[in-house]
Amino acid sequence: MKDLKILVVDDEEDLCEILQFNLKQEGFDVDVAYSAEQALKLELKTYDFFLLDIMMGEISGLDLAKIIRRNPDLEAKPILFITAKTTEADRLMGFNAGADDYVTKPFSVKEIIARINVICKRIFSDSKEDPIFEFEDLKMISESKKVCIDGKDIGLTKTEYEILRLLISHTGRIYSREEIMSIVWANDSFIGDRTVDVNVRRIRKKIGEYHKFIKTKSGYGYYFETRTN
């Protein structure tokens, strides 16, 4: 989406200028704000994508993200955090505040552009699910609802497929058991959180060596992370 309108919010003016210049070179329409307060004075619904720093003034990037997510006109628009906060706890706070992705400083501008493109492909695609998702030798094929490893169908059930698709489609985003139940089982009130655990165990067993990418955060839930460190 080269006509994407992006708002960069960061109190480092030099960084804003670098991002604005490079993103414009890619064909994006880019505005900058040097604080959350300044951003909130803008017509936010005119933007398609938000790049936010976390540590800013009285209103942090986390708070700004929560404000964006509470606005019906903005709640579905992507948020990418660019921040110096690097711990796992910081990342979890970012995703829980509504981030679609999280990049730590220092970073490569090329990486930012790549991540923006990946997020946009996922969110703004005409199809709700990519025809094929590939990660190394694991392939998820939406048309046939199959997951193959080394070209062999591993035989996921419908429920197992839907759980894995949910986690893979939002890499790094933690889903609580309650969220998974509400999405995968919808209105089935007889499903308990142990059912989620059982299905995740089955998925991990079936995907073999790829089980290590389905991670558990105690007290939070499950997520798919392509990095193992």
N, C-alpha and C positions, 0 to 999 in steps of 0.2 A: 504493500500500500504506500506508494510513493507520495500520495497526496495527504498522508497522515499529518494531523496537526498535533504537535507535541508541546507540552509545557515542562520546562526544566526548572525545578525549585531547589536552590542551593545557595548558602550564604558565602560560598567562595566564588567571587565574581570572575576570576580568571578561568576557573573550571567551567562555569556557565558559558563563557565565551568560546572555549575550546569545543564543548559539546554542541553549542549552537552552530558554529562554523562547520564542523564535520558532519553533523546531521543534515544541515542544509545542502552540503555537497552531495549527500545521498538522495536529495530530492524531497526531504521532509520540510514541512512548514513548522518553524520552531520559535517559541517565545520563551523568555526567561523571567524568573522572579527570584529575588534575593532573600526572601523569607516567606514563611507560611502566611503571615499576615498580609504581605503584598499579594500573594497568590489568591487569597480569598477575596480580594477586591476586584479580581478579574471575572469575566464571564466564563466560569469553568466549564459549563456545558458545551462551549464551542470547541473544546479540546477532545481529542480522541485517545490520548495517551499521556501518562504522567510519569516523569522521572523525578524522584524525590530523595533529598538528603534526609537523614534522620535527626542529627544534632543541629537544631536551629532555634535561636531565640526563645521566646515564651511558648510558642506553639511548635512542637517538634514535628518532624516528618511523620512519625507514627500517629500523632493526633490528627494531622492533616489527612492522612490516609483514611482514618476512621470517619472523618467528616465527609470525605468523598464517598465512602461506602454507604453512608447513611442517606445520601441524596439520591432519590429515585432516578434522576437524570444522569447520574454519574456512576452508580453502583456497579455497572457492568464494564466500565472502562478500565483498561489495564494500568497497573501501577508497578513500576520497577524502582526498587530502592538502590541508590548508589551511596555507600556509606563507609566510614572508617571503622564502624562497629563490626567486629569479626567473629565473636564467639558464637557457639551453637545457640545459646540462649538468645542472643541478639537476633539471629536468623529466625528463630521460632517466633519471637515477638513481632518481627516484620511480617511473616506470613500470617500470623494470627490477626494482625491489623488490616489485612486485606491485600498484601502484595502478591503479584503474579510471579515475581522473580526478585532476586536479591544479589547484588554485586558489591564486593568490597573494594575499597581504595587501597593501593593504586590499581588502576584497571587499564585495559586496552580499549581504545575507542572502537576498534574493530569488533571487540567482544560485545560491547554495548549495542552496536548496530546489529550484530548477529542475533543477540537475544531479543531485541525489538522485533526483528523479522520473524523469529520463531513464535513469539507470543502473538503477533498479529495474524500469522497464518492459522494459529490454533483458534483464536477468538473471533476473527472477522471472516473466516472461511465460510463460504455458502453452505458447506457440509458441516454438520455438527461433529463429525468424526472423520479424521483423515482416513482415506482408503486403506493405507498401509502404514503401520508404524514399525520402524526397524531400529533395533539396538543391538549392535554386534550381530550374533547369529540368531537373535530372538526376533521374530516377526509376528506382528499382530495384524490380522487381515479383517477389516470391518465387514466387508461384503459377505464373507462366509462365517464370520464370528469365530474364527479359529486363531489359535496361537501356535506357531511352529518354531521349533528350534532345530537348526541344521536341516531345515526342510521337512521335518517330521511333525505332524500334528500331535500335540501333547495331551489332547483330550480334556480340555477344561469344560466344566459344566457351564450353563448359562450364568449362574450366579458368580462362579469363579471368574468367568470372562469379564463380567460387568465390574467386579471389584478391581481386577487388574487394570482394566481400561481406565477406570476412574483415577487410580493412582498414577498410571503412566501419563495420562493426559494432562496432569498438573504436577509435573516433577518438582519435588521439594516441598510441596504443599501438604501439610499434615491434616489428615481427616480423622476426626474422633470416631469411635464406634457408633455413636448416635447419628453422626452425619452419614456414615456409610449405610447404616440401616435405613435412614430416611430416603436416601437416593436409590439404593439398589432394591430394597424391598418395598419402597413407597408406603402404601397404606396398610401393610401387614403388621398389625399391632402385637402379634404373637411371637415375633422374632426378638430374641434376647441378644445382648452384646457378646455372649459366649459363642453364638452362631457365627458372628463375624470372625472371631479368633479361630474357630474351627476351619472356616473357609480359607482364611489366610494361610493357615498351616498346610492345607491341601495344595494351595497354589504354590507355596514355597517348595513343597516336595516335588511337584510336577515340573517346575521350571529349573530344577537341578542347581547348577552353579550360579544361576541368576538370582537365587533366593536371597543372596547377600545384599541385593539392591532394594528389597522391600524391608524397610527399617521400622522399628518400633520406638516411639518416644514415650517412656513411662509417664502415665498420667495424661497423655495427650492423644495418642493414636498412632496411625500408620502413615507412612509416606514412601514414595519411590525416589531414590537418590542415585544418580549414575556415578557419583564419586564414592569410593569406598573408604577414603581416609577420614 
